[in-house]
Amino acid sequence: MAKETVEALVEGGKATAAPPLGPALGPKGVNIGQVVAEINKKTEGFKGMQVPVKVIIDTDTKDFSISVGTPPAAELIKKEADIKKAAGNPLEHVADLKIEQIIKIAKMKEDTLSGKDMKAKVKEIIGTCNSMGVKVEEMHGRDALKAVDEGKFDKEIKAEKTELSAAELKELEEEKKRLQEELEKKREEYLTKAKAILAEMEGKEPHEIKKRLEEAEIPMPIIQEVLPAEKEAAHGAPGEAKPGEKKAEEKPAEKK
């Protein structure tokens, strides 16, 4: 049973018989309309995104199957939450998603997730949200996982609900704004605390200051911001010359 594969990049839910699909599928003898319809059905959740697809064709029977690739879960979460990057500190939160959005991402990644059912797949996506500082239904990731286990979202998961109302979308936007303001406030608090430690430890070695900042639970991005790179470099590795110093000349090897 010989098989051929046609690969293409299409816009989610908007594949057509035009290039690149049509000309590639034409010589294969498959029903192009059916292939396009199946691709659009499988990529409906990727609207606005370019999706890699594979059409695997049985050259004898002309039967076909569709394989859809997806971006990493973290990228899908960022797109759904409308954020450019995850939180620098997992204890901070940059956005909030509804369970419907989690289900949507789980369905997008359905073929690559290890969970045995949709509920397990949803938990995998929530786990990724947790590591990115993204809340679920205004809950920390670990609390959202507990809520799933307790059956709070069984109705939505069973129905595989993925759509949000206009009111819910507005609510999410307001929550995102609130979280951003809260994040900025925390950042200022960390900066103030870090600067106080720097003033207190003035003249100390950079590695000592860094250790103290870490003990005070200052996030690494803030530490990197307040502890200039040149100070780190000034500490240097053993045997390395510090800025402004000449490296010790190596002694010539003794002749035997």
Summary of the structure (lengths in Angstrom):
residues: 256
radius of gyration: 26.8
end to end distance: 74.8
largest distance: 86.7
contacts: 701
relative contact order: 0.08
helix: 51%
strand: 12%
